[in-house]
Amino acid sequence: MPDRIKKKVVQTEIEIGDYEALVSLAKTKNMTIKQVAREALRSWTASATDLSKDPLFRLKPVKFKVKVSSNDIEAFLYKRK
C-alpha cells in the first residue's frame, strides 16, 4: 500500500464577485471549485517563491574542452548544412 500523502484543509472567505468568477472558470474548465482553487494556490505559491534559493538557479556554467558555435548547434538540431 503506497504511503498516504498528508493534506491540510484551507478555508477562506472571498467576495461574491471573486466567487462567481471562480465558479465560472471551474465550469469552463470542467473542474470543481476545489480543483480550481487548489491549482490557483499552487500557481501563486510557485510564482511567489524566492528562486534565488533554488539550487537549479544557482548552477555555475560548465566549460567544455571543445568549442562549438551556436550556428553549428542550430545546424545540427535543425539538420541545416
C-alpha positions as a printed Julia matrix, in Angstrom:
81×3 Matrix{Float64}:
   0.0    0.0     0.0
   1.52   3.36   -1.02
   2.29   5.99    1.57
  -0.56   8.38    2.14
   0.05  11.99    1.25
  -0.58  14.29    4.16
  -3.03  17.09    3.41
  -4.37  20.17    5.16
  -7.67  21.94    4.68
  -7.5   25.64    3.8
 -10.66  27.68    4.25
 -11.22  31.34    3.48
 -13.83  33.92    2.6
 -13.86  35.71   -0.73
 -16.02  38.43   -2.19
 -19.06  37.33   -4.18
 -17.59  38.63   -7.46
 -14.44  36.57   -6.94
 -16.56  33.53   -6.08
 -18.67  33.94   -9.21
 -15.52  34.23  -11.33
 -14.17  31.08   -9.66
 -17.38  29.15  -10.35
 -17.46  30.34  -13.96
 -13.84  29.34  -14.52
 -14.42  25.95  -12.92
 -17.37  25.31  -15.26
 -15.44  26.31  -18.37
 -12.55  24.05  -17.36
 -14.91  21.22  -16.37
 -13.34  21.22  -12.9
 -14.65  21.51   -9.38
 -14.24  24.7    -7.36
 -11.85  22.78   -5.11
  -9.69  21.76   -8.08
  -9.56  25.3    -9.49
  -8.76  26.81   -6.08
  -6.02  24.22   -5.48
  -4.48  24.93   -8.88
  -4.62  28.69   -8.23
  -2.89  28.26   -4.86
  -0.16  26.1    -6.4
   0.39  28.64   -9.17
   0.55  31.56   -6.76
   2.91  29.71   -4.41
   5.24  28.83   -7.3
   5.27  32.39   -8.64
   5.85  33.95   -5.21
   8.71  31.6    -4.28
  12.19  33.1    -3.99
  14.09  31.32   -6.75
  17.47  32.59   -5.57
  17.47  29.76   -3.04
  16.54  27.13   -5.63
  19.63  25.01   -6.44
  18.65  24.84  -10.11
  19.14  28.6   -10.46
  22.46  28.56   -8.59
  24.27  26.34  -11.09
  27.55  27.59  -12.48
  28.31  27.42  -16.22
  30.34  24.42  -17.32
  33.37  24.86  -19.56
  33.76  22.18  -22.19
  37.0   21.18  -23.91
  35.54  21.6   -27.4
  34.21  24.97  -28.52
  31.14  24.84  -30.72
  29.45  27.84  -32.25
  25.73  28.38  -31.86
  25.41  28.16  -35.66
  26.84  24.64  -35.58
  24.43  23.66  -32.82
  21.46  25.04  -34.76
  22.61  23.29  -37.92
  22.79  20.01  -36.02
  19.43  20.49  -34.32
  17.58  21.61  -37.42
  19.55  19.46  -39.89
  20.83  22.5   -41.78
  24.02  22.47  -43.8
